[in-house]
């Protein structure tokens, strides 16, 4: 009896609510408006929204709701969020807009078990946005990256003559456009993408840049690699003195090769000129000609003097200017030699006795302001690899004789080279940021690969003398003649 009483009371309590929810739900459904779910915007009705938006449909007689359509796309709804007067629903992200279907009806259709109704309501997309542009290797195709590239109508470029893309294709996620650039000389303005729901613009043409030169002290007749960005329509590579390079081959929009002209007598930036403008190399080309001080540590034009044209020596070998080019083609004068002619045992550290394996440079100034931060500076030198380099390394330390435990950098390019073999063609420029010179005796005396922190400013260095040492910090022996190198034009530069 007690159990029956509880059931009767529960039903009595529920019935008013059920009747209230279903009241009036037998008439024709009517939509009076659409508003935001945001309670602070309850009074703000609107007639359009973007797919994916959560909205509230207001009206009457929504009881017995069976379906909600945005044009012909069915939207999922949770019955718990439906009353006789409101429907809370998310517009499907896949709902069509005028950008994807020009014949879209622009209506919301409500279907109940006792009738249906339609309400004029448009779906639109956010305007397109361009985040970046890149070229293919030919420079004739541009990739326009961004978002909301739906309903593309036209793409224009700031070029003389016909400014409309010759062709274009939009990817399935509407985040990238592949467009064929129209012919003509570009002028500074913007590339523009016109879509159904707006226009996006991006600065064009993009700047060309040179990021590196394979041999910054290349001599006449040698071929160098220039790397950078946006090498489009390249017609000239200009060397110091206005001399033009020959045999220009543009391998891609980020790399080209060129033959260095003969007769360079001064130092200046190397410049690349093309359809998108011109760019200058970040470092001076053929700086060995003037070898400015402070900054140049040695050009190796001599062997036993005390300035920045020479070095102190010890077991390092030497090739004078009159013979260096024979053994190391393309040498810019004399060169120092590091040649590990004997085997190195496992974990040997620096080993130089009996080999031309240690090169001590003179103590010459690096910078004029020793209180300057080292953060933006690098050690550079040219390197010639006689035979493929696959084992062992070079340690480069600061300090005079036997004072090399202050700061040391390790150089073993074969470890990251393809096939663990470093075998460049001809002379190449090596760049080692000064932040890679690590403090601590443990680096080169105890644990070959450990160390402390880099210096903060130039005055932290106890000396400006450098030493190059052949070394082995691996747990395997290094066969004889595994390292056979020539080094030239050691310098400290700002940048990389």
DRENDOLO-35279 format. One record per residue (C-alpha): residue in three letters; residue number from 1; z negated, x negated, y negated. Coordinates in steps of 0.5 Angstrom, whole numbers. Layout:
BEGIN
[pt 'ALA' NUM [Z X Y]]
...
//
This chain:
BEGIN
[pt 'UNK' 1 [0 0 0]]
[pt 'UNK' 2 [-2 -6 -5]]
[pt 'UNK' 3 [5 -9 -3]]
[pt 'UNK' 4 [9 -3 -4]]
[pt 'UNK' 5 [5 -2 -11]]
[pt 'UNK' 6 [7 -9 -13]]
[pt 'UNK' 7 [15 -8 -12]]
[pt 'UNK' 8 [15 -1 -16]]
[pt 'UNK' 9 [12 -5 -22]]
[pt 'UNK' 10 [17 -10 -21]]
[pt 'UNK' 11 [23 -6 -21]]
[pt 'UNK' 12 [20 -2 -27]]
[pt 'UNK' 13 [19 -8 -31]]
[pt 'UNK' 14 [26 -10 -29]]
[pt 'UNK' 15 [30 -4 -30]]
[pt 'UNK' 16 [29 -3 -38]]
[pt 'UNK' 17 [32 -11 -38]]
[pt 'UNK' 18 [38 -9 -33]]
[pt 'UNK' 19 [40 -3 -37]]
[pt 'UNK' 20 [40 -6 -44]]
[pt 'UNK' 21 [44 -12 -41]]
[pt 'UNK' 22 [49 -7 -38]]
[pt 'UNK' 23 [49 -2 -44]]
[pt 'UNK' 24 [56 0 -47]]
[pt 'UNK' 25 [59 -5 -42]]
[pt 'UNK' 26 [64 1 -40]]
[pt 'UNK' 27 [68 1 -46]]
[pt 'UNK' 28 [74 -3 -48]]
[pt 'UNK' 29 [72 -11 -49]]
[pt 'UNK' 30 [72 -13 -56]]
[pt 'UNK' 31 [72 -20 -60]]
[pt 'UNK' 32 [70 -20 -67]]
[pt 'UNK' 33 [70 -27 -68]]
[pt 'UNK' 34 [68 -34 -65]]
[pt 'UNK' 35 [63 -39 -68]]
[pt 'UNK' 36 [60 -46 -66]]
[pt 'UNK' 37 [54 -46 -61]]
[pt 'UNK' 38 [50 -50 -67]]
[pt 'UNK' 39 [45 -46 -69]]
[pt 'UNK' 40 [45 -49 -76]]
[pt 'UNK' 41 [52 -46 -76]]
[pt 'UNK' 42 [51 -39 -74]]
[pt 'UNK' 43 [54 -36 -80]]
[pt 'UNK' 44 [61 -40 -79]]
[pt 'UNK' 45 [66 -37 -76]]
[pt 'UNK' 46 [73 -40 -74]]
[pt 'UNK' 47 [80 -39 -72]]
[pt 'UNK' 48 [81 -45 -69]]
[pt 'UNK' 49 [78 -51 -65]]
[pt 'UNK' 50 [80 -57 -60]]
[pt 'UNK' 51 [80 -57 -53]]
[pt 'UNK' 52 [73 -59 -50]]
[pt 'UNK' 53 [69 -55 -55]]
[pt 'UNK' 54 [63 -51 -53]]
[pt 'UNK' 55 [64 -44 -57]]
[pt 'UNK' 56 [61 -38 -57]]
[pt 'UNK' 57 [65 -31 -57]]
[pt 'UNK' 58 [62 -25 -60]]
[pt 'UNK' 59 [64 -18 -59]]
[pt 'UNK' 60 [62 -12 -55]]
[pt 'UNK' 61 [63 -10 -48]]
[pt 'UNK' 62 [63 -16 -45]]
[pt 'UNK' 63 [59 -14 -39]]
[pt 'UNK' 64 [63 -15 -32]]
[pt 'UNK' 65 [66 -21 -35]]
[pt 'UNK' 66 [71 -23 -30]]
[pt 'UNK' 67 [75 -29 -33]]
[pt 'UNK' 68 [76 -32 -40]]
[pt 'UNK' 69 [83 -35 -42]]
[pt 'UNK' 70 [85 -40 -47]]
[pt 'UNK' 71 [93 -38 -47]]
[pt 'UNK' 72 [94 -39 -40]]
[pt 'UNK' 73 [89 -44 -38]]
[pt 'UNK' 74 [83 -41 -35]]
[pt 'UNK' 75 [76 -43 -37]]
[pt 'UNK' 76 [70 -44 -33]]
[pt 'UNK' 77 [64 -40 -35]]
[pt 'UNK' 78 [57 -39 -33]]
[pt 'UNK' 79 [55 -32 -32]]
[pt 'UNK' 80 [48 -33 -34]]
[pt 'UNK' 81 [51 -35 -41]]
[pt 'UNK' 82 [54 -28 -42]]
[pt 'UNK' 83 [51 -22 -45]]
[pt 'UNK' 84 [54 -16 -47]]
[pt 'UNK' 85 [56 -19 -54]]
[pt 'UNK' 86 [57 -26 -53]]
[pt 'UNK' 87 [60 -31 -48]]
[pt 'UNK' 88 [58 -38 -49]]
[pt 'UNK' 89 [64 -42 -46]]
[pt 'UNK' 90 [67 -49 -46]]
[pt 'UNK' 91 [75 -49 -48]]
[pt 'UNK' 92 [78 -53 -42]]
[pt 'UNK' 93 [80 -60 -44]]
[pt 'UNK' 94 [87 -59 -41]]
[pt 'UNK' 95 [88 -52 -45]]
[pt 'UNK' 96 [95 -53 -48]]
[pt 'UNK' 97 [96 -54 -55]]
[pt 'UNK' 98 [102 -53 -60]]
[pt 'UNK' 99 [103 -61 -59]]
[pt 'UNK' 100 [104 -60 -51]]
[pt 'UNK' 101 [107 -53 -51]]
[pt 'UNK' 102 [111 -51 -58]]
[pt 'UNK' 103 [111 -44 -55]]
[pt 'UNK' 104 [104 -43 -54]]
[pt 'UNK' 105 [101 -36 -55]]
[pt 'UNK' 106 [95 -38 -59]]
[pt 'UNK' 107 [90 -33 -56]]
[pt 'UNK' 108 [84 -32 -52]]
[pt 'UNK' 109 [84 -27 -47]]
[pt 'UNK' 110 [78 -24 -44]]
[pt 'UNK' 111 [78 -20 -38]]
[pt 'UNK' 112 [73 -15 -35]]
[pt 'UNK' 113 [72 -10 -29]]
[pt 'UNK' 114 [73 -5 -34]]
[pt 'UNK' 115 [79 -8 -39]]
[pt 'UNK' 116 [81 -14 -42]]
[pt 'UNK' 117 [83 -16 -50]]
[pt 'UNK' 118 [86 -21 -53]]
[pt 'UNK' 119 [84 -25 -60]]
[pt 'UNK' 120 [88 -30 -64]]
[pt 'UNK' 121 [85 -37 -64]]
[pt 'UNK' 122 [89 -43 -64]]
[pt 'UNK' 123 [88 -50 -61]]
[pt 'UNK' 124 [89 -56 -64]]
[pt 'UNK' 125 [88 -64 -63]]
[pt 'UNK' 126 [85 -69 -67]]
[pt 'UNK' 127 [90 -73 -71]]
[pt 'UNK' 128 [93 -79 -68]]
[pt 'UNK' 129 [89 -86 -69]]
[pt 'UNK' 130 [92 -93 -68]]
[pt 'UNK' 131 [87 -98 -66]]
[pt 'UNK' 132 [92 -104 -65]]
[pt 'UNK' 133 [99 -106 -64]]
[pt 'UNK' 134 [102 -112 -60]]
[pt 'UNK' 135 [109 -114 -58]]
[pt 'UNK' 136 [112 -115 -51]]
[pt 'UNK' 137 [115 -122 -50]]
[pt 'UNK' 138 [122 -121 -53]]
[pt 'UNK' 139 [119 -118 -59]]
[pt 'UNK' 140 [124 -112 -59]]
[pt 'UNK' 141 [118 -107 -56]]
[pt 'UNK' 142 [112 -106 -59]]
[pt 'UNK' 143 [106 -103 -56]]
[pt 'UNK' 144 [102 -98 -60]]
[pt 'UNK' 145 [95 -97 -58]]
[pt 'UNK' 146 [90 -92 -60]]
[pt 'UNK' 147 [89 -84 -58]]
[pt 'UNK' 148 [91 -77 -59]]
[pt 'UNK' 149 [98 -79 -59]]
[pt 'UNK' 150 [100 -72 -56]]
[pt 'UNK' 151 [106 -68 -60]]
[pt 'UNK' 152 [109 -75 -62]]
[pt 'UNK' 153 [115 -73 -67]]
[pt 'UNK' 154 [117 -79 -70]]
[pt 'UNK' 155 [115 -86 -71]]
[pt 'UNK' 156 [118 -90 -77]]
[pt 'UNK' 157 [117 -98 -79]]
[pt 'UNK' 158 [118 -101 -85]]
[pt 'UNK' 159 [125 -104 -84]]
[pt 'UNK' 160 [131 -104 -88]]
[pt 'UNK' 161 [136 -99 -86]]
[pt 'UNK' 162 [134 -94 -80]]
[pt 'UNK' 163 [127 -94 -80]]
[pt 'UNK' 164 [126 -90 -74]]
[pt 'UNK' 165 [124 -92 -67]]
[pt 'UNK' 166 [130 -93 -63]]
[pt 'UNK' 167 [126 -90 -57]]
[pt 'UNK' 168 [119 -89 -55]]
[pt 'UNK' 169 [115 -87 -49]]
[pt 'UNK' 170 [108 -84 -49]]
[pt 'UNK' 171 [103 -86 -43]]
[pt 'UNK' 172 [100 -80 -39]]
[pt 'UNK' 173 [93 -81 -43]]
[pt 'UNK' 174 [96 -81 -50]]
[pt 'UNK' 175 [93 -87 -51]]
[pt 'UNK' 176 [99 -92 -52]]
[pt 'UNK' 177 [106 -91 -54]]
[pt 'UNK' 178 [112 -96 -52]]
[pt 'UNK' 179 [117 -96 -58]]
[pt 'UNK' 180 [123 -100 -59]]
[pt 'UNK' 181 [123 -103 -66]]
[pt 'UNK' 182 [129 -101 -70]]
[pt 'UNK' 183 [134 -107 -73]]
[pt 'UNK' 184 [132 -110 -80]]
[pt 'UNK' 185 [128 -114 -84]]
[pt 'UNK' 186 [121 -112 -84]]
[pt 'UNK' 187 [117 -111 -91]]
[pt 'UNK' 188 [109 -110 -92]]
[pt 'UNK' 189 [107 -103 -91]]
[pt 'UNK' 190 [105 -99 -85]]
[pt 'UNK' 191 [108 -97 -78]]
[pt 'UNK' 192 [107 -89 -78]]
[pt 'UNK' 193 [106 -84 -72]]
[pt 'UNK' 194 [108 -77 -74]]
[pt 'UNK' 195 [105 -72 -69]]
[pt 'UNK' 196 [104 -65 -69]]
[pt 'UNK' 197 [97 -65 -72]]
[pt 'UNK' 198 [97 -71 -76]]
[pt 'UNK' 199 [100 -78 -78]]
[pt 'UNK' 200 [97 -85 -76]]
[pt 'UNK' 201 [99 -91 -80]]
[pt 'UNK' 202 [97 -98 -78]]
[pt 'UNK' 203 [99 -104 -83]]
[pt 'UNK' 204 [106 -107 -81]]
[pt 'UNK' 205 [109 -113 -80]]
[pt 'UNK' 206 [103 -116 -77]]
[pt 'UNK' 207 [101 -123 -79]]
[pt 'UNK' 208 [104 -129 -75]]
[pt 'UNK' 209 [99 -134 -73]]
[pt 'UNK' 210 [99 -141 -69]]
[pt 'UNK' 211 [92 -142 -65]]
[pt 'UNK' 212 [94 -149 -62]]
[pt 'UNK' 213 [99 -154 -61]]
[pt 'UNK' 214 [99 -158 -55]]
[pt 'UNK' 215 [100 -165 -58]]
[pt 'UNK' 216 [98 -165 -65]]
[pt 'UNK' 217 [100 -172 -66]]
[pt 'UNK' 218 [107 -172 -62]]
[pt 'UNK' 219 [112 -177 -64]]
[pt 'UNK' 220 [119 -176 -65]]
[pt 'UNK' 221 [123 -174 -59]]
[pt 'UNK' 222 [117 -171 -55]]
[pt 'UNK' 223 [117 -164 -53]]
[pt 'UNK' 224 [111 -160 -55]]
[pt 'UNK' 225 [108 -153 -54]]
[pt 'UNK' 226 [106 -148 -60]]
[pt 'UNK' 227 [101 -142 -58]]
[pt 'UNK' 228 [100 -137 -63]]
[pt 'UNK' 229 [101 -129 -64]]
[pt 'UNK' 230 [107 -125 -66]]
[pt 'UNK' 231 [113 -130 -65]]
[pt 'UNK' 232 [118 -125 -66]]
[pt 'UNK' 233 [125 -127 -69]]
[pt 'UNK' 234 [123 -135 -70]]
[pt 'UNK' 235 [129 -139 -73]]
[pt 'UNK' 236 [125 -145 -75]]
[pt 'UNK' 237 [119 -150 -74]]
[pt 'UNK' 238 [118 -154 -80]]
[pt 'UNK' 239 [114 -161 -79]]
[pt 'UNK' 240 [111 -165 -84]]
[pt 'UNK' 241 [116 -167 -90]]
[pt 'UNK' 242 [120 -161 -89]]
[pt 'UNK' 243 [123 -164 -82]]
[pt 'UNK' 244 [126 -158 -78]]
[pt 'UNK' 245 [124 -159 -70]]
[pt 'UNK' 246 [130 -158 -65]]
[pt 'UNK' 247 [131 -154 -58]]
[pt 'UNK' 248 [127 -148 -60]]
[pt 'UNK' 249 [125 -144 -54]]
[pt 'UNK' 250 [121 -138 -55]]
[pt 'UNK' 251 [118 -137 -48]]
[pt 'UNK' 252 [114 -131 -51]]
[pt 'UNK' 253 [111 -128 -57]]
[pt 'UNK' 254 [105 -132 -56]]
[pt 'UNK' 255 [108 -139 -54]]
[pt 'UNK' 256 [114 -143 -56]]
[pt 'UNK' 257 [117 -150 -54]]
[pt 'UNK' 258 [120 -155 -60]]
[pt 'UNK' 259 [122 -162 -60]]
[pt 'UNK' 260 [119 -166 -65]]
[pt 'UNK' 261 [124 -169 -70]]
[pt 'UNK' 262 [124 -177 -72]]
[pt 'UNK' 263 [123 -180 -78]]
[pt 'UNK' 264 [116 -176 -80]]
[pt 'UNK' 265 [112 -181 -85]]
[pt 'UNK' 266 [107 -176 -87]]
[pt 'UNK' 267 [101 -171 -85]]
[pt 'UNK' 268 [102 -164 -86]]
[pt 'UNK' 269 [101 -157 -82]]
[pt 'UNK' 270 [106 -155 -77]]
[pt 'UNK' 271 [109 -149 -79]]
[pt 'UNK' 272 [113 -143 -75]]
[pt 'UNK' 273 [118 -139 -79]]
[pt 'UNK' 274 [121 -132 -76]]
[pt 'UNK' 275 [122 -125 -78]]
[pt 'UNK' 276 [115 -123 -79]]
[pt 'UNK' 277 [114 -129 -84]]
[pt 'UNK' 278 [111 -136 -83]]
[pt 'UNK' 279 [104 -139 -80]]
[pt 'UNK' 280 [101 -146 -81]]
[pt 'UNK' 281 [98 -150 -75]]
[pt 'UNK' 282 [90 -150 -76]]
[pt 'UNK' 283 [90 -157 -76]]
[pt 'UNK' 284 [94 -163 -79]]
[pt 'UNK' 285 [100 -165 -75]]
[pt 'UNK' 286 [101 -173 -74]]
[pt 'UNK' 287 [94 -174 -77]]
[pt 'UNK' 288 [95 -181 -74]]
[pt 'UNK' 289 [99 -183 -79]]
[pt 'UNK' 290 [94 -183 -85]]
[pt 'UNK' 291 [88 -183 -80]]
[pt 'UNK' 292 [83 -181 -86]]
[pt 'UNK' 293 [76 -183 -86]]
[pt 'UNK' 294 [71 -180 -85]]
[pt 'UNK' 295 [73 -176 -79]]
[pt 'UNK' 296 [78 -181 -75]]
[pt 'UNK' 297 [74 -185 -70]]
[pt 'UNK' 298 [80 -189 -68]]
[pt 'UNK' 299 [87 -190 -67]]
[pt 'UNK' 300 [87 -196 -63]]
[pt 'UNK' 301 [92 -199 -67]]
[pt 'UNK' 302 [88 -206 -66]]
[pt 'UNK' 303 [83 -208 -61]]
[pt 'UNK' 304 [77 -212 -64]]
[pt 'UNK' 305 [76 -210 -71]]
[pt 'UNK' 306 [70 -206 -73]]
[pt 'UNK' 307 [74 -200 -77]]
[pt 'UNK' 308 [77 -193 -75]]
[pt 'UNK' 309 [83 -197 -72]]
[pt 'UNK' 310 [80 -200 -67]]
[pt 'UNK' 311 [74 -200 -62]]
[pt 'UNK' 312 [69 -205 -59]]
[pt 'UNK' 313 [71 -205 -52]]
[pt 'UNK' 314 [67 -207 -46]]
[pt 'UNK' 315 [71 -205 -39]]
[pt 'UNK' 316 [76 -200 -42]]
[pt 'UNK' 317 [83 -202 -42]]
[pt 'UNK' 318 [88 -203 -48]]
[pt 'UNK' 319 [95 -202 -49]]
[pt 'UNK' 320 [97 -205 -55]]
[pt 'UNK' 321 [103 -201 -60]]
[pt 'UNK' 322 [108 -205 -57]]
[pt 'UNK' 323 [107 -204 -50]]
[pt 'UNK' 324 [104 -197 -50]]
[pt 'UNK' 325 [110 -193 -50]]
[pt 'UNK' 326 [113 -196 -44]]
[pt 'UNK' 327 [107 -194 -40]]
[pt 'UNK' 328 [105 -188 -43]]
[pt 'UNK' 329 [112 -185 -46]]
[pt 'UNK' 330 [111 -181 -53]]
[pt 'UNK' 331 [105 -186 -55]]
[pt 'UNK' 332 [103 -186 -63]]
[pt 'UNK' 333 [102 -193 -63]]
[pt 'UNK' 334 [96 -197 -58]]
[pt 'UNK' 335 [92 -193 -53]]
[pt 'UNK' 336 [86 -194 -50]]
[pt 'UNK' 337 [85 -194 -42]]
[pt 'UNK' 338 [80 -191 -37]]
[pt 'UNK' 339 [82 -192 -30]]
[pt 'UNK' 340 [78 -192 -24]]
[pt 'UNK' 341 [80 -197 -19]]
[pt 'UNK' 342 [75 -197 -15]]
[pt 'UNK' 343 [71 -191 -11]]
[pt 'UNK' 344 [65 -187 -13]]
[pt 'UNK' 345 [60 -185 -9]]
[pt 'UNK' 346 [57 -178 -9]]
[pt 'UNK' 347 [52 -177 -15]]
[pt 'UNK' 348 [54 -183 -18]]
[pt 'UNK' 349 [53 -182 -25]]
[pt 'UNK' 350 [57 -186 -30]]
[pt 'UNK' 351 [60 -192 -26]]
[pt 'UNK' 352 [64 -197 -30]]
[pt 'UNK' 353 [63 -204 -27]]
[pt 'UNK' 354 [69 -207 -24]]
[pt 'UNK' 355 [73 -202 -27]]
[pt 'UNK' 356 [76 -200 -34]]
[pt 'UNK' 357 [72 -194 -34]]
[pt 'UNK' 358 [68 -195 -40]]
[pt 'UNK' 359 [70 -195 -48]]
[pt 'UNK' 360 [65 -196 -53]]
[pt 'UNK' 361 [68 -194 -60]]
[pt 'UNK' 362 [66 -197 -67]]
[pt 'UNK' 363 [60 -194 -71]]
[pt 'UNK' 364 [64 -191 -77]]
[pt 'UNK' 365 [63 -184 -81]]
[pt 'UNK' 366 [64 -177 -78]]
[pt 'UNK' 367 [63 -173 -84]]
[pt 'UNK' 368 [61 -174 -92]]
[pt 'UNK' 369 [56 -169 -92]]
[pt 'UNK' 370 [51 -171 -86]]
[pt 'UNK' 371 [47 -165 -87]]
[pt 'UNK' 372 [52 -160 -85]]
[pt 'UNK' 373 [52 -156 -79]]
[pt 'UNK' 374 [56 -158 -73]]
[pt 'UNK' 375 [57 -151 -71]]
[pt 'UNK' 376 [64 -151 -74]]
[pt 'UNK' 377 [66 -158 -72]]
[pt 'UNK' 378 [70 -161 -66]]
[pt 'UNK' 379 [72 -168 -62]]
[pt 'UNK' 380 [79 -168 -61]]
[pt 'UNK' 381 [83 -174 -58]]
[pt 'UNK' 382 [90 -174 -55]]
[pt 'UNK' 383 [90 -175 -47]]
[pt 'UNK' 384 [96 -178 -42]]
[pt 'UNK' 385 [94 -177 -35]]
[pt 'UNK' 386 [98 -182 -31]]
[pt 'UNK' 387 [97 -179 -24]]
[pt 'UNK' 388 [94 -172 -22]]
[pt 'UNK' 389 [87 -171 -24]]
[pt 'UNK' 390 [83 -168 -18]]
[pt 'UNK' 391 [76 -171 -18]]
[pt 'UNK' 392 [71 -174 -22]]
[pt 'UNK' 393 [70 -173 -30]]
[pt 'UNK' 394 [69 -177 -36]]
[pt 'UNK' 395 [62 -177 -40]]
[pt 'UNK' 396 [63 -177 -48]]
[pt 'UNK' 397 [56 -180 -51]]
[pt 'UNK' 398 [53 -182 -57]]
[pt 'UNK' 399 [50 -188 -59]]
[pt 'UNK' 400 [51 -196 -59]]
[pt 'UNK' 401 [50 -200 -53]]
[pt 'UNK' 402 [46 -197 -48]]
[pt 'UNK' 403 [43 -192 -53]]
[pt 'UNK' 404 [48 -186 -49]]
[pt 'UNK' 405 [42 -182 -47]]
[pt 'UNK' 406 [42 -178 -54]]
[pt 'UNK' 407 [48 -173 -54]]
[pt 'UNK' 408 [53 -172 -48]]
[pt 'UNK' 409 [59 -168 -47]]
[pt 'UNK' 410 [62 -167 -40]]
[pt 'UNK' 411 [70 -167 -39]]
[pt 'UNK' 412 [73 -165 -33]]
[pt 'UNK' 413 [79 -160 -34]]
[pt 'UNK' 414 [82 -160 -27]]
[pt 'UNK' 415 [76 -156 -25]]
[pt 'UNK' 416 [79 -150 -29]]
[pt 'UNK' 417 [86 -152 -28]]
[pt 'UNK' 418 [91 -148 -23]]
[pt 'UNK' 419 [90 -151 -16]]
[pt 'UNK' 420 [84 -155 -19]]
[pt 'UNK' 421 [89 -160 -21]]
[pt 'UNK' 422 [90 -163 -28]]
[pt 'UNK' 423 [97 -166 -29]]
[pt 'UNK' 424 [100 -164 -36]]
[pt 'UNK' 425 [107 -167 -38]]
[pt 'UNK' 426 [106 -172 -43]]
[pt 'UNK' 427 [101 -173 -48]]
[pt 'UNK' 428 [96 -167 -50]]
[pt 'UNK' 429 [91 -166 -55]]
[pt 'UNK' 430 [84 -165 -52]]
[pt 'UNK' 431 [79 -161 -56]]
[pt 'UNK' 432 [71 -161 -55]]
[pt 'UNK' 433 [67 -157 -60]]
[pt 'UNK' 434 [61 -161 -62]]
[pt 'UNK' 435 [56 -155 -59]]
[pt 'UNK' 436 [58 -158 -52]]
[pt 'UNK' 437 [54 -165 -53]]
[pt 'UNK' 438 [48 -163 -50]]
[pt 'UNK' 439 [41 -167 -52]]
[pt 'UNK' 440 [37 -170 -46]]
[pt 'UNK' 441 [36 -176 -42]]
[pt 'UNK' 442 [36 -172 -36]]
[pt 'UNK' 443 [43 -170 -37]]
[pt 'UNK' 444 [46 -177 -35]]
[pt 'UNK' 445 [40 -180 -32]]
[pt 'UNK' 446 [36 -175 -27]]
[pt 'UNK' 447 [40 -169 -26]]
[pt 'UNK' 448 [47 -170 -28]]
[pt 'UNK' 449 [49 -163 -30]]
[pt 'UNK' 450 [42 -161 -34]]
[pt 'UNK' 451 [40 -162 -41]]
[pt 'UNK' 452 [37 -159 -47]]
[pt 'UNK' 453 [40 -156 -53]]
[pt 'UNK' 454 [46 -159 -58]]
[pt 'UNK' 455 [44 -162 -65]]
[pt 'UNK' 456 [44 -157 -71]]
[pt 'UNK' 457 [47 -162 -76]]
[pt 'UNK' 458 [50 -169 -76]]
[pt 'UNK' 459 [44 -172 -79]]
[pt 'UNK' 460 [41 -170 -72]]
[pt 'UNK' 461 [45 -176 -68]]
[pt 'UNK' 462 [42 -182 -68]]
[pt 'UNK' 463 [49 -186 -68]]
[pt 'UNK' 464 [56 -184 -70]]
[pt 'UNK' 465 [59 -189 -64]]
[pt 'UNK' 466 [62 -186 -58]]
[pt 'UNK' 467 [63 -188 -51]]
[pt 'UNK' 468 [67 -185 -46]]
[pt 'UNK' 469 [65 -186 -39]]
[pt 'UNK' 470 [68 -185 -32]]
[pt 'UNK' 471 [63 -181 -28]]
[pt 'UNK' 472 [62 -177 -22]]
[pt 'UNK' 473 [56 -172 -21]]
[pt 'UNK' 474 [59 -168 -15]]
[pt 'UNK' 475 [56 -169 -8]]
[pt 'UNK' 476 [62 -172 -5]]
[pt 'UNK' 477 [65 -179 -6]]
[pt 'UNK' 478 [71 -180 -11]]
[pt 'UNK' 479 [77 -184 -8]]
[pt 'UNK' 480 [79 -190 -12]]
[pt 'UNK' 481 [85 -189 -17]]
[pt 'UNK' 482 [83 -181 -18]]
[pt 'UNK' 483 [82 -182 -25]]
[pt 'UNK' 484 [88 -186 -29]]
[pt 'UNK' 485 [88 -184 -37]]
[pt 'UNK' 486 [90 -186 -43]]
[pt 'UNK' 487 [86 -184 -50]]
[pt 'UNK' 488 [89 -184 -57]]
[pt 'UNK' 489 [87 -182 -64]]
[pt 'UNK' 490 [80 -180 -63]]
[pt 'UNK' 491 [77 -176 -69]]
[pt 'UNK' 492 [72 -171 -71]]
[pt 'UNK' 493 [75 -164 -75]]
[pt 'UNK' 494 [73 -158 -77]]
[pt 'UNK' 495 [75 -152 -73]]
[pt 'UNK' 496 [79 -153 -66]]
//
